[in-house]
Amino acid sequence: MKAYGPDASLTSSIDHWAPYYIERIQALLDGKWESHDTWGGLASGMLEIGPYSDLIPLRVQAQANDAIAKIKEGRLHPFTGPIRKQDGSGWLAAGETASDSELLTMFFFVEGITGIIPQ
């Protein structure tokens, strides 16, 4: 993305799905395939955060790297309250963490996000 918008992209998420696809297709070939939800994230290596733009101050990059390490270690969950919905109404109380199911069915933005979700 940086090549197309050098001043517009601060970083990107990078999905590494090849190992997952290989594992799932092998399970199908072995007759062991079963349908299930997959939530592979930073800890699994399925998701990575791309290089940071030089526009991001080094101290902020360090804070982001610290947060990524904590997420990978299971010491930080990005959706832990207090978090309010975009309209200011409550969603997660202090210390409450959203479940995978809640995140999957989350059809609203959180406070601080500008925009609308198309209906």
Steps between C-alpha positions, in 0.01 A plus 500: 500500500789730573602494133158639400457747785836571663351773720163328555598163643650490848513118519298204380377168619653209311314170484704180472232248412708253295590270793134498610379414149759224467396352835129514414543350152720224641227423755251479213727266304550286812124480557534687832358838402246651737340841483600739779566867562859615477627797695868500408655828599834647593599214732439238232698686234191513281497878545794738501532876520694643208787744510424838654508822305776744585213739582436303822722629784747241634344513849159414351656215299653368823161521675338314210768230507448463876123461449556243223731298727241509781223390263715209379569399861131522592562784747300759300167469322422804282128471577513531879284768656413755578394540138200697381315478172540774242178666619639525855288221647671236709629171362775346713539585866846556649695173488236321289633336182298439183462136400577375150125465443440862603774619266361291214156658540623852580311720255598836647809717533652588835530849641756708315439341158342721235289337232193287449452131436295447182171325566 
